[in-house]
Amino acid sequence: MKNLAVLSLIFLTVAFLTTPVQAQDITKKAVVKSAPGPAEALLKQWNNIGRKLIAMAEDFPSDKYDFKAAPTTRSFAERLIHAAAANYYFTNLAMGQKPPTEEEPSRDKFKDKAALIAYVKRSFAEGAAAIKTRGDKGLADSVVDPFAEDNPENAGKEEIRLVDLAYSLVEHSGECYGQLTVYYRAAGIVPPESRPTT
């Protein structure tokens, strides 16, 4: 009986001493990372959609770059050019330059797949650099909305915060991504993001 009492005391002591360690481990695991600032959150979204479009540009067969999902649509290459060119409406304004004078370069300006891939990569890299350069404070600055001209009553009269302009282009790139998945499917190819990872 005495041995049983000693064993019980040892068990309770060990349990008591290890409980705080286990509680500390639970506390460490429960630490929540604070929310990112505006620039960091935007950069994450910008880079994520950029990664997806770059992957498509690299993956889609070069002999299908001029493929159209329907006769009245842009080709795969033209859709990529459109997505990349739109980024400069943010990047140029963020870096104190005028918005692009042409909506997008023509397909003829890209002699091959490699040239177009480089253009898509550059457009996202330069946008990411502009986001980092402006930071939280600079992204709150206002510029004349380059898309307000789509409504003649507001042309040159409406301002937009840089962060909001950038998010509108992230959304635009997401729309282009969705359209390009249709090109993949119509060409009988599974888009990179939809492929099994194993």
N, CA and C atoms as a LAMMPS dump frame, in Angstrom:
ITEM: TIMESTEP
0
ITEM: NUMBER OF ATOMS
594
ITEM: BOX BOUNDS ff ff ff
-5.0000000000000000e+02 5.0000000000000000e+02
-5.0000000000000000e+02 5.0000000000000000e+02
-5.0000000000000000e+02 5.0000000000000000e+02
ITEM: ATOMS id mol type element x y z
1 1 1 N 0.819 -1.181 0
2 1 2 C 0 0 0
3 1 3 C 0.864 1.247 0
4 2 1 N 1.971 1.169 0.77
5 2 2 C 2.868 2.306 0.838
6 2 3 C 3.49 2.58 -0.528
7 3 1 N 3.848 1.506 -1.241
8 3 2 C 4.418 1.656 -2.576
9 3 3 C 3.411 2.293 -3.54
10 4 1 N 2.156 1.936 -3.388
11 4 2 C 1.121 2.503 -4.232
12 4 3 C 0.982 4.007 -3.978
13 5 1 N 1.082 4.41 -2.748
14 5 2 C 0.988 5.831 -2.396
15 5 3 C 2.189 6.593 -2.962
16 6 1 N 3.376 6.006 -2.884
17 6 2 C 4.583 6.646 -3.416
18 6 3 C 4.476 6.764 -4.936
19 7 1 N 4.026 5.699 -5.591
20 7 2 C 3.87 5.738 -7.053
21 7 3 C 2.84 6.782 -7.477
22 8 1 N 1.765 6.88 -6.719
23 8 2 C 0.733 7.882 -7.034
24 8 3 C 1.29 9.286 -6.887
25 9 1 N 2.089 9.502 -5.842
26 9 2 C 2.692 10.816 -5.622
27 9 3 C 3.667 11.159 -6.748
28 10 1 N 4.459 10.198 -7.175
29 10 2 C 5.393 10.426 -8.278
30 10 3 C 4.624 10.737 -9.563
31 11 1 N 3.575 9.985 -9.835
32 11 2 C 2.78 10.213 -11.038
33 11 3 C 2.164 11.617 -11.031
34 12 1 N 1.601 12.015 -9.914
35 12 2 C 0.987 13.339 -9.811
36 12 3 C 2.034 14.442 -9.958
37 13 1 N 3.212 14.247 -9.397
38 13 2 C 4.283 15.245 -9.508
39 13 3 C 4.718 15.412 -10.965
40 14 1 N 4.925 14.29 -11.641
41 14 2 C 5.329 14.338 -13.051
42 14 3 C 4.235 14.996 -13.89
43 15 1 N 2.992 14.63 -13.655
44 15 2 C 1.877 15.213 -14.4
45 15 3 C 1.798 16.717 -14.143
46 16 1 N 1.99 17.13 -12.906
47 16 2 C 1.937 18.548 -12.548
48 16 3 C 3.071 19.33 -13.212
49 17 1 N 4.267 18.751 -13.256
50 17 2 C 5.424 19.445 -13.823
51 17 3 C 5.372 19.519 -15.344
52 18 1 N 4.765 18.539 -15.988
53 18 2 C 4.726 18.562 -17.455
54 18 3 C 3.543 19.333 -18.007
55 19 1 N 2.525 19.543 -17.23
56 19 2 C 1.347 20.266 -17.706
57 19 3 C 1.677 21.683 -18.159
58 20 1 N 2.451 22.469 -17.42
59 20 2 C 2.771 23.821 -17.894
60 20 3 C 3.533 23.813 -19.222
61 21 1 N 4.402 22.813 -19.431
62 21 2 C 5.142 22.727 -20.688
63 21 3 C 4.181 22.489 -21.838
64 22 1 N 3.225 21.596 -21.655
65 22 2 C 2.248 21.337 -22.698
66 22 3 C 1.391 22.571 -22.953
67 23 1 N 1.02 23.279 -21.911
68 23 2 C 0.223 24.497 -22.072
69 23 3 C 1.011 25.551 -22.837
70 24 1 N 2.318 25.624 -22.57
71 24 2 C 3.148 26.584 -23.29
72 24 3 C 3.205 26.226 -24.775
73 25 1 N 3.317 24.945 -25.085
74 25 2 C 3.346 24.517 -26.484
75 25 3 C 2.049 24.9 -27.196
76 26 1 N 0.924 24.727 -26.53
77 26 2 C -0.36 25.085 -27.128
78 26 3 C -0.405 26.586 -27.375
79 27 1 N 0.094 27.37 -26.414
80 27 2 C 0.099 28.828 -26.551
81 27 3 C 0.964 29.243 -27.736
82 28 1 N 2.115 28.611 -27.896
83 28 2 C 2.998 28.951 -29.017
84 28 3 C 2.325 28.665 -30.353
85 29 1 N 1.612 27.57 -30.439
86 29 2 C 0.944 27.208 -31.682
87 29 3 C -0.227 28.142 -31.986
88 30 1 N -0.801 28.738 -30.964
89 30 2 C -1.978 29.573 -31.146
90 30 3 C -1.637 31.021 -31.503
91 31 1 N -0.357 31.36 -31.556
92 31 2 C 0.023 32.723 -31.896
93 31 3 C -0.413 33.01 -33.33
94 32 1 N -1.133 34.1 -33.493
95 32 2 C -1.65 34.479 -34.795
96 32 3 C -0.766 35.572 -35.376
97 33 1 N -0.377 35.395 -36.602
98 33 2 C 0.431 36.4 -37.291
99 33 3 C -0.438 37.62 -37.563
100 34 1 N 0.094 38.788 -37.312
101 34 2 C -0.694 40.001 -37.522
102 34 3 C -0.964 40.215 -39.009
103 35 1 N -2.022 40.955 -39.279
104 35 2 C -2.424 41.219 -40.664
105 35 3 C -1.348 42.044 -41.359
106 36 1 N -1.108 41.767 -42.641
107 36 2 C -0.106 42.551 -43.37
108 36 3 C -0.603 43.966 -43.624
109 37 1 N 0.324 44.863 -43.847
110 37 2 C -0.039 46.226 -44.216
111 37 3 C -0.571 46.249 -45.636
112 38 1 N -1.101 47.388 -46.076
113 38 2 C -1.684 47.468 -47.423
114 38 3 C -0.717 47.082 -48.537
115 39 1 N 0.525 47.537 -48.463
116 39 2 C 1.481 47.232 -49.534
117 39 3 C 1.807 45.743 -49.574
118 40 1 N 2.012 45.155 -48.417
119 40 2 C 2.341 43.727 -48.358
120 40 3 C 1.172 42.868 -48.845
121 41 1 N -0.047 43.228 -48.464
122 41 2 C -1.232 42.476 -48.905
123 41 3 C -1.411 42.598 -50.417
124 42 1 N -1.241 43.81 -50.941
125 42 2 C -1.36 44.028 -52.379
126 42 3 C -0.283 43.255 -53.135
127 43 1 N 0.941 43.329 -52.647
128 43 2 C 2.055 42.638 -53.305
129 43 3 C 1.794 41.133 -53.388
130 44 1 N 1.247 40.571 -52.34
131 44 2 C 0.941 39.134 -52.338
132 44 3 C -0.065 38.8 -53.437
133 45 1 N -1.129 39.595 -53.563
134 45 2 C -2.137 39.365 -54.597
135 45 3 C -1.561 39.58 -55.993
136 46 1 N -0.799 40.666 -56.151
137 46 2 C -0.176 40.994 -57.446
138 46 3 C 0.726 39.849 -57.904
139 47 1 N 1.579 39.391 -57.006
140 47 2 C 2.519 38.323 -57.365
141 47 3 C 1.818 36.999 -57.615
142 48 1 N 0.734 36.739 -56.895
143 48 2 C 0.026 35.47 -57.073
144 48 3 C -0.617 35.375 -58.453
145 49 1 N -1.322 36.424 -58.866
146 49 2 C -1.935 36.358 -60.198
147 49 3 C -0.855 36.43 -61.277
148 50 1 N 0.217 37.153 -61.009
149 50 2 C 1.333 37.188 -61.953
150 50 3 C 1.938 35.808 -62.149
151 51 1 N 2.112 35.09 -61.056
152 51 2 C 2.668 33.732 -61.115
153 51 3 C 1.798 32.836 -61.99
154 52 1 N 0.47 32.963 -61.839
155 52 2 C -0.441 32.119 -62.614
156 52 3 C -0.376 32.44 -64.112
157 53 1 N -0.345 33.72 -64.445
158 53 2 C -0.297 34.09 -65.867
159 53 3 C 1.054 33.751 -66.489
160 54 1 N 2.121 33.932 -65.731
161 54 2 C 3.454 33.565 -66.229
162 54 3 C 3.522 32.051 -66.468
163 55 1 N 2.963 31.284 -65.547
164 55 2 C 2.955 29.819 -65.716
165 55 3 C 2.215 29.428 -66.996
166 56 1 N 1.11 30.1 -67.269
167 56 2 C 0.364 29.811 -68.507
168 56 3 C 1.177 30.203 -69.729
169 57 1 N 1.811 31.374 -69.673
170 57 2 C 2.612 31.843 -70.811
171 57 3 C 3.733 30.849 -71.118
172 58 1 N 4.348 30.318 -70.072
173 58 2 C 5.449 29.369 -70.262
174 58 3 C 4.953 27.994 -70.696
175 59 1 N 3.775 27.618 -70.23
176 59 2 C 3.276 26.263 -70.433
177 59 3 C 2.568 26.058 -71.769
178 60 1 N 1.794 27.031 -72.217
179 60 2 C 0.975 26.847 -73.414
180 60 3 C 1.888 26.611 -74.622
181 61 1 N 1.575 25.634 -75.45
182 61 2 C 2.454 25.315 -76.588
183 61 3 C 2.61 26.513 -77.539
184 62 1 N 3.838 26.755 -77.957
185 62 2 C 4.11 27.902 -78.834
186 62 3 C 3.351 27.801 -80.155
187 63 1 N 3.128 26.585 -80.646
188 63 2 C 2.397 26.446 -81.91
189 63 3 C 0.904 26.744 -81.753
190 64 1 N 0.451 26.939 -80.506
191 64 2 C -0.949 27.271 -80.253
192 64 3 C -1.097 28.71 -79.731
193 65 1 N -0.038 29.485 -79.74
194 65 2 C -0.094 30.851 -79.209
195 65 3 C -1.099 31.729 -79.964
196 66 1 N -1.343 31.441 -81.223
197 66 2 C -2.297 32.239 -81.992
198 66 3 C -3.673 31.572 -82.063
199 67 1 N -3.862 30.567 -81.215
200 67 2 C -5.144 29.872 -81.121
201 67 3 C -6.203 30.808 -80.548
202 68 1 N -7.413 30.757 -81.113
203 68 2 C -8.545 31.529 -80.613
204 68 3 C -9.615 30.549 -80.136
205 69 1 N -10.158 30.832 -78.964
206 69 2 C -11.217 29.967 -78.437
207 69 3 C -12.484 30.087 -79.275
208 70 1 N -12.652 31.229 -79.921
209 70 2 C -13.77 31.473 -80.851
210 70 3 C -13.268 32.468 -81.889
211 71 1 N -13.815 32.452 -83.085
212 71 2 C -13.32 33.33 -84.154
213 71 3 C -13.334 34.825 -83.81
214 72 1 N -14.258 35.247 -82.954
215 72 2 C -14.383 36.677 -82.638
216 72 3 C -13.545 37.11 -81.439
217 73 1 N -12.772 36.197 -80.855
218 73 2 C -11.978 36.535 -79.668
219 73 3 C -10.526 36.818 -80.043
220 74 1 N -9.808 37.342 -79.079
221 74 2 C -8.36 37.515 -79.25
222 74 3 C -7.704 36.146 -79.19
223 75 1 N -6.512 36.077 -79.723
224 75 2 C -5.756 34.823 -79.625
225 75 3 C -5.209 34.694 -78.204
226 76 1 N -4.696 33.515 -77.898
227 76 2 C -4.077 33.286 -76.585
228 76 3 C -2.988 34.322 -76.342
229 77 1 N -2.119 34.527 -77.322
230 77 2 C -1.021 35.494 -77.189
231 77 3 C -1.555 36.907 -76.996
232 78 1 N -2.564 37.284 -77.755
233 78 2 C -3.137 38.634 -77.643
234 78 3 C -3.78 38.853 -76.275
235 79 1 N -4.364 37.812 -75.727
236 79 2 C -4.969 37.913 -74.388
237 79 3 C -3.873 38.131 -73.341
238 80 1 N -2.752 37.422 -73.473
239 80 2 C -1.616 37.628 -72.552
240 80 3 C -1.049 39.038 -72.679
241 81 1 N -0.906 39.509 -73.899
242 81 2 C -0.394 40.865 -74.139
243 81 3 C -1.326 41.877 -73.477
244 82 1 N -2.612 41.68 -73.648
245 82 2 C -3.602 42.579 -73.056
246 82 3 C -3.464 42.623 -71.53
247 83 1 N -3.34 41.475 -70.903
248 83 2 C -3.219 41.412 -69.439
249 83 3 C -1.947 42.12 -68.966
250 84 1 N -0.837 41.841 -69.628
251 84 2 C 0.441 42.433 -69.221
252 84 3 C 0.462 43.935 -69.464
253 85 1 N -0.057 44.37 -70.598
254 85 2 C -0.046 45.798 -70.935
255 85 3 C -0.866 46.607 -69.949
256 86 1 N -1.972 46.055 -69.487
257 86 2 C -2.832 46.772 -68.542
258 86 3 C -2.101 47.104 -67.242
259 87 1 N -1.148 46.273 -66.847
260 87 2 C -0.4 46.516 -65.604
261 87 3 C 0.283 47.881 -65.606
262 88 1 N 0.664 48.353 -66.79
263 88 2 C 1.398 49.615 -66.865
264 88 3 C 0.518 50.831 -66.576
265 89 1 N -0.792 50.665 -66.567
266 89 2 C -1.656 51.771 -66.144
267 89 3 C -1.447 52.046 -64.656
268 90 1 N -1.13 51.007 -63.899
269 90 2 C -0.761 51.204 -62.493
270 90 3 C 0.703 51.583 -62.364
271 91 1 N 1.582 50.77 -62.936
272 91 2 C 3.019 50.951 -62.74
273 91 3 C 3.486 52.339 -63.155
274 92 1 N 3.08 52.785 -64.324
275 92 2 C 3.51 54.099 -64.788
276 92 3 C 3.07 55.197 -63.832
277 93 1 N 1.799 55.183 -63.431
278 93 2 C 1.306 56.22 -62.535
279 93 3 C 1.964 56.137 -61.163
280 94 1 N 2.191 54.928 -60.677
281 94 2 C 2.839 54.755 -59.379
282 94 3 C 4.267 55.298 -59.381
283 95 1 N 4.91 55.253 -60.549
284 95 2 C 6.29 55.732 -60.653
285 95 3 C 6.369 57.164 -61.195
286 96 1 N 5.234 57.866 -61.212
287 96 2 C 5.22 59.266 -61.608
288 96 3 C 5.293 59.513 -63.104
289 97 1 N 4.974 58.501 -63.892
290 97 2 C 4.989 58.637 -65.352
291 97 3 C 3.562 58.737 -65.881
292 98 1 N 3.449 59.078 -67.137
293 98 2 C 2.128 59.136 -67.771
294 98 3 C 1.654 57.717 -68.051
295 99 1 N 0.317 57.533 -68.089
296 99 2 C -0.184 56.196 -68.44
297 99 3 C 0.192 55.864 -69.882
298 100 1 N 0.164 54.598 -70.248
299 100 2 C 0.504 54.21 -71.62
300 100 3 C -0.357 54.965 -72.638
301 101 1 N 0.24 55.262 -73.775
302 101 2 C -0.501 55.965 -74.827
303 101 3 C -1.28 55.004 -75.712
304 102 1 N -0.823 53.768 -75.784
305 102 2 C -1.572 52.763 -76.537
306 102 3 C -2.097 51.727 -75.558
307 103 1 N -3.265 51.187 -75.862
308 103 2 C -3.864 50.225 -74.942
309 103 3 C -2.953 49.017 -74.751
310 104 1 N -2.371 48.539 -75.845
311 104 2 C -1.449 47.404 -75.751
312 104 3 C -0.648 47.298 -77.04
313 105 1 N 0.544 46.732 -76.95
314 105 2 C 1.332 46.535 -78.169
315 105 3 C 0.683 45.475 -79.061
316 106 1 N 0.968 45.546 -80.336
317 106 2 C 0.402 44.556 -81.26
318 106 3 C 1.153 43.232 -81.145
319 107 1 N 0.524 42.207 -81.588
320 107 2 C 1.118 40.853 -81.555
321 107 3 C 2.415 40.821 -82.344
322 108 1 N 2.529 41.639 -83.399
323 108 2 C 3.726 41.65 -84.26
324 108 3 C 5.002 42.038 -83.501
325 109 1 N 4.857 42.728 -82.388
326 109 2 C 6.037 43.187 -81.641
327 109 3 C 6.735 42.057 -80.882
328 110 1 N 6.122 40.896 -80.861
329 110 2 C 6.695 39.759 -80.134
330 110 3 C 7.024 38.662 -81.137
331 111 1 N 8.317 38.53 -81.454
332 111 2 C 8.726 37.619 -82.519
333 111 3 C 8.514 36.147 -82.175
334 112 1 N 8.529 35.832 -80.864
335 112 2 C 8.355 34.433 -80.476
336 112 3 C 7.803 34.338 -79.056
337 113 1 N 7.584 33.113 -78.628
338 113 2 C 7.038 32.833 -77.3
339 113 3 C 7.926 33.419 -76.214
340 114 1 N 9.23 33.289 -76.347
341 114 2 C 10.164 33.778 -75.333
342 114 3 C 10.03 35.288 -75.124
343 115 1 N 9.846 36.024 -76.213
344 115 2 C 9.697 37.475 -76.115
345 115 3 C 8.412 37.844 -75.372
346 116 1 N 7.363 37.103 -75.621
347 116 2 C 6.096 37.38 -74.949
348 116 3 C 6.165 36.994 -73.469
349 117 1 N 6.789 35.88 -73.167
350 117 2 C 6.974 35.483 -71.768
351 117 3 C 7.758 36.564 -71.029
352 118 1 N 8.813 37.065 -71.641
353 118 2 C 9.629 38.113 -71.015
354 118 3 C 8.794 39.36 -70.743
355 119 1 N 7.916 39.719 -71.662
356 119 2 C 7.052 40.889 -71.498
357 119 3 C 6.086 40.701 -70.319
358 120 1 N 5.472 39.533 -70.226
359 120 2 C 4.546 39.254 -69.13
360 120 3 C 5.295 39.298 -67.798
361 121 1 N 6.449 38.652 -67.733
362 121 2 C 7.247 38.66 -66.503
363 121 3 C 7.639 40.078 -66.107
364 122 1 N 8.091 40.848 -67.084
365 122 2 C 8.545 42.222 -66.819
366 122 3 C 7.391 43.082 -66.294
367 123 1 N 6.213 42.918 -66.873
368 123 2 C 5.079 43.753 -66.447
369 123 3 C 4.719 43.496 -64.983
370 124 1 N 4.79 42.251 -64.557
371 124 2 C 4.488 41.942 -63.157
372 124 3 C 5.652 42.316 -62.24
373 125 1 N 6.877 42.121 -62.689
374 125 2 C 8.042 42.484 -61.875
375 125 3 C 8.105 43.995 -61.657
376 126 1 N 7.84 44.76 -62.704
377 126 2 C 7.885 46.217 -62.565
378 126 3 C 6.74 46.715 -61.686
379 127 1 N 5.592 46.087 -61.777
380 127 2 C 4.479 46.441 -60.888
381 127 3 C 4.811 46.116 -59.446
382 128 1 N 5.42 44.951 -59.206
383 128 2 C 5.815 44.569 -57.841
384 128 3 C 6.845 45.551 -57.294
385 129 1 N 7.78 45.958 -58.122
386 129 2 C 8.792 46.933 -57.682
387 129 3 C 8.138 48.272 -57.335
388 130 1 N 7.131 48.678 -58.11
389 130 2 C 6.429 49.935 -57.825
390 130 3 C 5.685 49.852 -56.497
391 131 1 N 5.075 48.708 -56.226
392 131 2 C 4.363 48.515 -54.955
393 131 3 C 5.343 48.637 -53.794
394 132 1 N 6.489 47.978 -53.908
395 132 2 C 7.5 48.04 -52.846
396 132 3 C 8.032 49.459 -52.678
397 133 1 N 8.265 50.149 -53.787
398 133 2 C 8.804 51.506 -53.736
399 133 3 C 7.817 52.455 -53.068
400 134 1 N 6.549 52.351 -53.405
401 134 2 C 5.543 53.261 -52.853
402 134 3 C 5.239 52.957 -51.393
403 135 1 N 5.212 51.685 -51.025
404 135 2 C 4.914 51.315 -49.639
405 135 3 C 3.503 51.711 -49.233
406 136 1 N 3.195 51.46 -47.96
407 136 2 C 1.855 51.729 -47.454
408 136 3 C 1.439 53.187 -47.66
409 137 1 N 2.313 54.081 -47.296
410 137 2 C 1.977 55.507 -47.373
411 137 3 C 1.807 55.961 -48.824
412 138 1 N 2.719 55.59 -49.685
413 138 2 C 2.667 56.02 -51.075
414 138 3 C 1.497 55.439 -51.846
415 139 1 N 1.053 54.249 -51.481
416 139 2 C -0.078 53.635 -52.171
417 139 3 C -1.396 54.318 -51.823
418 140 1 N -1.401 55.104 -50.755
419 140 2 C -2.604 55.855 -50.379
420 140 3 C -2.739 57.139 -51.194
421 141 1 N -1.687 57.515 -51.937
422 141 2 C -1.744 58.724 -52.774
423 141 3 C -2.776 58.547 -53.88
424 142 1 N -3.339 59.684 -54.297
425 142 2 C -4.332 59.669 -55.376
426 142 3 C -3.709 60.12 -56.689
427 143 1 N -4.22 59.551 -57.767
428 143 2 C -3.827 59.922 -59.131
429 143 3 C -5.107 60.054 -59.945
430 144 1 N -5 60.684 -61.102
431 144 2 C -6.153 60.758 -61.991
432 144 3 C -6.418 59.353 -62.514
433 145 1 N -7.651 58.925 -62.385
434 145 2 C -8.04 57.575 -62.792
435 145 3 C -7.918 57.432 -64.31
436 146 1 N -7.007 56.567 -64.781
437 146 2 C -6.838 56.427 -66.23
438 146 3 C -8.029 55.758 -66.91
439 147 1 N -8.885 55.134 -66.134
440 147 2 C -10.041 54.456 -66.712
441 147 3 C -11.318 55.281 -66.609
442 148 1 N -11.242 56.438 -65.967
443 148 2 C -12.414 57.313 -65.885
444 148 3 C -12.778 57.832 -67.278
445 149 1 N -11.791 57.838 -68.18
446 149 2 C -12.06 58.311 -69.54
447 149 3 C -13.028 57.403 -70.289
448 150 1 N -13.225 56.18 -69.762
449 150 2 C -14.214 55.295 -70.378
450 150 3 C -15.615 55.911 -70.285
451 151 1 N -15.775 56.808 -69.334
452 151 2 C -17.021 57.55 -69.18
453 151 3 C -16.712 59.008 -69.522
454 152 1 N -17.094 59.495 -70.706
455 152 2 C -16.718 60.842 -71.154
456 152 3 C -17.049 61.947 -70.156
457 153 1 N -18.065 61.76 -69.338
458 153 2 C -18.425 62.777 -68.351
459 153 3 C -17.371 62.908 -67.259
460 154 1 N -16.618 61.85 -67.005
461 154 2 C -15.636 61.853 -65.924
462 154 3 C -14.189 61.945 -66.405
463 155 1 N -13.968 61.977 -67.697
464 155 2 C -12.603 61.959 -68.252
465 155 3 C -11.746 63.054 -67.625
466 156 1 N -10.652 62.63 -66.998
467 156 2 C -9.71 63.566 -66.398
468 156 3 C -10.226 64.273 -65.16
469 157 1 N -11.373 63.852 -64.638
470 157 2 C -11.977 64.54 -63.504
471 157 3 C -12.05 63.695 -62.244
472 158 1 N -11.724 62.438 -62.342
473 158 2 C -11.878 61.548 -61.207
474 158 3 C -10.517 61.064 -60.731
475 159 1 N -10.351 61.008 -59.418
476 159 2 C -9.11 60.482 -58.851
477 159 3 C -9.372 59.103 -58.266
478 160 1 N -8.272 58.37 -58.108
479 160 2 C -8.329 57.039 -57.511
480 160 3 C -7.052 56.856 -56.701
481 161 1 N -7.158 56.169 -55.578
482 161 2 C -5.949 55.86 -54.804
483 161 3 C -5.152 54.806 -55.563
484 162 1 N -3.836 54.903 -55.487
485 162 2 C -2.982 53.937 -56.189
486 162 3 C -3.297 52.5 -55.782
487 163 1 N -3.549 52.285 -54.498
488 163 2 C -3.839 50.927 -54.036
489 163 3 C -5.1 50.386 -54.705
490 164 1 N -6.102 51.245 -54.888
491 164 2 C -7.339 50.799 -55.526
492 164 3 C -7.142 50.554 -57.018
493 165 1 N -6.334 51.395 -57.65
494 165 2 C -6.012 51.183 -59.057
495 165 3 C -5.291 49.848 -59.242
496 166 1 N -4.34 49.571 -58.352
497 166 2 C -3.599 48.305 -58.445
498 166 3 C -4.53 47.11 -58.253
499 167 1 N -5.421 47.193 -57.278
500 167 2 C -6.357 46.08 -57.064
501 167 3 C -7.292 45.893 -58.255
502 168 1 N -7.659 46.987 -58.926
503 168 2 C -8.512 46.831 -60.113
504 168 3 C -7.753 46.082 -61.205
505 169 1 N -6.439 46.255 -61.252
506 169 2 C -5.647 45.54 -62.26
507 169 3 C -5.373 44.099 -61.844
508 170 1 N -5.296 43.845 -60.554
509 170 2 C -5.219 42.455 -60.083
510 170 3 C -6.502 41.735 -60.496
511 171 1 N -7.636 42.407 -60.304
512 171 2 C -8.909 41.81 -60.712
513 171 3 C -8.934 41.591 -62.227
514 172 1 N -8.466 42.573 -62.975
515 172 2 C -8.421 42.446 -64.434
516 172 3 C -7.571 41.24 -64.843
517 173 1 N -6.416 41.094 -64.204
518 173 2 C -5.553 39.948 -64.511
519 173 3 C -6.247 38.638 -64.163
520 174 1 N -7.009 38.644 -63.076
521 174 2 C -7.779 37.45 -62.706
522 174 3 C -8.828 37.112 -63.747
523 175 1 N -9.451 38.148 -64.312
524 175 2 C -10.424 37.915 -65.383
525 175 3 C -9.729 37.331 -66.612
526 176 1 N -8.563 37.874 -66.943
527 176 2 C -7.802 37.339 -68.085
528 176 3 C -7.389 35.894 -67.821
529 177 1 N -6.992 35.604 -66.586
530 177 2 C -6.641 34.235 -66.218
531 177 3 C -7.831 33.303 -66.473
532 178 1 N -9.013 33.712 -66.019
533 178 2 C -10.208 32.899 -66.224
534 178 3 C -10.491 32.677 -67.701
535 179 1 N -10.309 33.719 -68.505
536 179 2 C -10.523 33.582 -69.95
537 179 3 C -9.504 32.618 -70.552
538 180 1 N -8.271 32.709 -70.093
539 180 2 C -7.229 31.837 -70.647
540 180 3 C -7.445 30.374 -70.278
541 181 1 N -8.103 30.118 -69.156
542 181 2 C -8.408 28.715 -68.84
543 181 3 C -9.363 28.139 -69.876
544 182 1 N -10.229 28.981 -70.437
545 182 2 C -11.135 28.528 -71.5
546 182 3 C -10.318 28.161 -72.74
547 183 1 N -9.304 28.96 -73.063
548 183 2 C -8.434 28.659 -74.208
549 183 3 C -7.772 27.295 -73.999
550 184 1 N -7.292 27.062 -72.783
551 184 2 C -6.682 25.773 -72.472
552 184 3 C -7.667 24.639 -72.743
553 185 1 N -8.844 24.765 -72.158
554 185 2 C -9.838 23.685 -72.283
555 185 3 C -10.265 23.493 -73.733
556 186 1 N -10.464 24.599 -74.458
557 186 2 C -10.867 24.496 -75.868
558 186 3 C -9.776 23.852 -76.712
559 187 1 N -8.521 24.024 -76.291
560 187 2 C -7.402 23.41 -77.009
561 187 3 C -7.131 21.983 -76.532
562 188 1 N -7.935 21.51 -75.573
563 188 2 C -7.776 20.148 -75.073
564 188 3 C -6.634 19.99 -74.087
565 189 1 N -6.29 21.07 -73.382
566 189 2 C -5.173 21.047 -72.43
567 189 3 C -5.705 21.422 -71.05
568 190 1 N -5.16 20.81 -70.015
569 190 2 C -5.531 21.142 -68.64
570 190 3 C -4.643 22.301 -68.178
571 191 1 N -5.237 23.386 -67.655
572 191 2 C -4.434 24.524 -67.181
573 191 3 C -3.505 24.11 -66.027
574 192 1 N -2.351 24.762 -65.911
575 192 2 C -1.38 24.395 -64.872
576 192 3 C -1.962 24.332 -63.463
577 193 1 N -2.796 25.285 -63.069
578 193 2 C -3.352 25.325 -61.714
579 193 3 C -4.348 24.19 -61.454
580 194 1 N -4.86 23.591 -62.507
581 194 2 C -5.87 22.531 -62.359
582 194 3 C -5.27 21.129 -62.404
583 195 1 N -3.974 21.053 -62.607
584 195 2 C -3.326 19.739 -62.692
585 195 3 C -3.061 19.189 -61.3
586 196 1 N -3.139 17.877 -61.156
587 196 2 C -2.816 17.273 -59.846
588 196 3 C -1.381 17.61 -59.442
589 197 1 N -1.17 17.824 -58.169
590 197 2 C 0.177 18.186 -57.695
591 197 3 C 1.038 16.967 -57.369
592 198 1 N 0.443 15.782 -57.386
593 198 2 C 1.235 14.582 -57.064
594 198 3 C 1.669 13.852 -58.301
